[in-house]
């Protein structure tokens, strides 16, 4: 029984001294200066996909249902527009998350989340444009304006 009390006493003294010691803190942990978080650059659309596009050069000279104007901030369609929220690059295709506003044929405009994909051509005079939610195959669109 004496050995048991002695063991508990030794254990108590050991724990007490371990808790009483102040931990060694590295100087770098105590400085009040915080390094700013590393910011990754946002993916932007390249110049090769910016501009106005339509299905044919002839269609470029008039207003058509298929005309598309692409800027860094917006996709402009005949029937509405989409404000670009984020752009990502994957397999040479640019994924675009946007808020779409249908203006043609609606009484009340309601914003909708939309996803698009643009793939630049090797010749810089056309793009493949895909409206993901519709499930339609990508459209080949020819540049209307000068690149």
FENNORLIN-V723147 format. One record per residue. RES is the residue in one letter. PHI is phi in degrees with one decimal (NA if undefined). Layout:
# FENNORLIN-V723147
RES;PHI / RES;PHI
This chain:
# FENNORLIN-V723147
X;NA / X;-62.8 / X;-66.0 / X;-62.4 / X;-64.3 / X;-65.2 / X;-65.5 / X;-66.6 / X;-65.0 / X;-64.3 / X;-61.4 / X;-63.4 / X;-63.8 / X;-62.0 / X;-64.5 / X;-63.9 / X;-71.2 / X;-67.4 / X;-74.9 / X;-76.7 / X;-70.4 / X;-80.8 / X;-68.8 / X;-82.7 / X;-110.0 / X;-65.6 / X;-59.7 / X;-66.6 / X;-81.1 / X;-96.2 / X;-69.1 / X;-81.5 / X;-76.4 / X;-107.4 / X;-74.9 / X;-66.0 / X;-63.3 / X;-70.0 / X;-97.9 / X;-83.0 / X;-65.2 / X;-73.5 / X;-71.0 / X;-116.5 / X;-72.3 / X;-75.9 / X;-57.8 / X;-65.6 / X;-111.6 / X;-90.5 / X;132.0 / X;-110.3 / X;-133.7 / X;-151.3 / X;-69.3 / X;-141.0 / X;-63.0 / X;-63.4 / X;-69.2 / X;-62.3 / X;-81.6 / X;-136.5 / X;-79.4 / X;-128.9 / X;-72.7 / X;-101.9 / X;-69.9 / X;-136.0 / X;-115.1 / X;-114.9 / X;-125.4 / X;-65.8 / X;-103.6 / X;-151.1 / X;-110.2 / X;-107.4 / X;-109.5 / X;-62.2 / X;-96.7 / X;164.8 / X;-150.4 / X;-132.2 / X;-81.1 / X;-77.4 / X;-102.8 / X;-153.6 / X;-129.0 / X;-131.2 / X;-114.0 / X;-150.5 / X;53.7 / X;64.6 / X;-118.8 / X;-99.7 / X;-87.5 / X;-125.0 / X;-96.3 / X;-146.3 / X;-110.2 / X;-95.4 / X;-123.4 / X;-78.5 / X;-110.0 / X;-87.8 / X;75.3 / X;-124.6 / X;-86.6 / X;-119.2 / X;-80.4 / X;-124.0 / X;-67.5 / X;-132.9 / X;-69.6 / X;-144.1 / X;-128.4 / X;-127.8 / X;-137.3 / X;-124.8 / X;-120.4 / X;-71.2 / X;-85.8 / X;-71.5 / X;-95.3 / X;65.9 / X;-112.6 / X;-154.6 / X;-138.4 / X;-105.6 / X;-116.0 / X;-131.8 / X;-96.6 / X;-55.2 / X;-62.0 / X;-75.7 / X;77.1 / X;-75.4 / X;-65.3 / X;-60.2 / X;-98.3 / X;-87.1 / X;-120.5 / X;-96.8 / X;-65.9 / X;-91.3 / X;-93.6 / X;-72.4 / X;-88.7
